[in-house]
Amino acid sequence: MFLSPWIPSGLNCKALSPKFSATSQTNLFPRSSRYLAPLDSCGPAEFTVSRLCSSRTRLGTFAVLRRVDTSCSRSVCSLEGESADSGDFEGKNSPEGAESFFDVDTTAIEYFTPIESAEPTLAGPENLAELPLFPLPLVLSPGQPIPLHIFEMRYRQMFQRIRDGDGRFGIVMFDKDRNAHATIGTMAEITVYEPLPDGRIMTSSTGRQRFRVLKYTKESPYLVGLVEYFDDESRVESAEQIAAALKEPLTQSGTSGDNGDAEQSLTTLERRVWTALGDVLRLSNKLYNRVVVLSKQVVENSPETVLNVPENLIDPEQNFHRQKMFSFAVSSILDMPVRQQQLLLQTRDTAKRLLKQAQLLEGARQYLAAQVTIKNALGET
């Protein structure tokens, strides 16, 4: 596994609107020896990790400028007049060995069937809303920014109405193999809206809150659904438990003490993730002579933010919210096929999400450590 900065060919950073970032994107390719050369004119020597991903989904998903056609089961990436089609949703054409480090039963994904309307599961109308739905071959996590290039006429109309309304819409993962979208999605809020002279629209939005689609209220010219917002099940630790878990040393394997995975606290699990993630970046930088740093969303929600907070000043409820957002921030940068990202999005257990992330990163750390050892033995620089 290594980190390699990547900019799609044909992208002219100087031609981008100043409201949109031209920072080099960074990809994570596990067990792959294939390099993707960066466009040297596009960025500084220090790269910011906005997404760690495999090449299997980079087209139409991680391009700075992109357009996605969801009506014909393929994604289209448009970059300064150049386009590339990608039907490779789950890595059929990805580099050899670029599989995920853990297997997930993807049959557990909840797909929406229009003829089977669901009833709300949470009490109170405040959990219900009507949202325009945008099916895309990607997963948006809460707190994650997403730039979108809107070109299709019906979606131009949709985003114009969103702008004139409350600025909110829903992104749901579209699976071309099933010709269906997931039931669980994320509400996004527009933060930048820039219409172009030819009618296309450049937008930037941020994921806010997850929802479950209950039914369609409109299907033409674009989907509108009645959705129910939900959150992770509360697993708030006391200030004393948090302080104790922060002081307990992690073993070499990343675990704390002799407890099994199922018995570990949220604080211990997030420390495992944070420690392994730091090791993966350090080893990747050493192995491939890169300087890569974590995204702002990951750093600001990391366990480091409470490490030196006095016990009497720790707010358990606020800390649980931070842990949840940390897990989402990590999900948005880890190398996983889209369906596996969807499973992490739809789980309502923060601990399970963190545990999967810890397992993935700890496996990556072992692989990278072995590669660094081989590199040192060969005397390579």
Secondary structure, DSSP 8 states (H G I E B T S, - for coil): -EEEEE--TT--GGGS-TTS----EEEEETT--------GGG--SEEE-S----GGG-TTTT-SS-B--TTTT-EEEEETTEEEEE--SSSTTS-TT---SS---GGGS-B--TTS-----SSSGGGEEEEEEEEESS---TT-EEEEEE-SHHHHHHHHHHHHTTSEEEEEEEETTTTEEEEEEEEEEEEEEEE-TTS-EEEEEEEEEEEEEEEEEE-SSS-EEEEEE---------HHHHHHHHHS-B-TTS-BTT--GGG--HHHHHHHHHHHHHHHHHHHHHHHT-EEE--HHHHHTSGGGGTTS-GGG--HHHHHHHHHHHHHHHHTTS---HHHHHHHHH---HHHHHHHHHHHHHHHHHHHHHHHHHHHHTT--
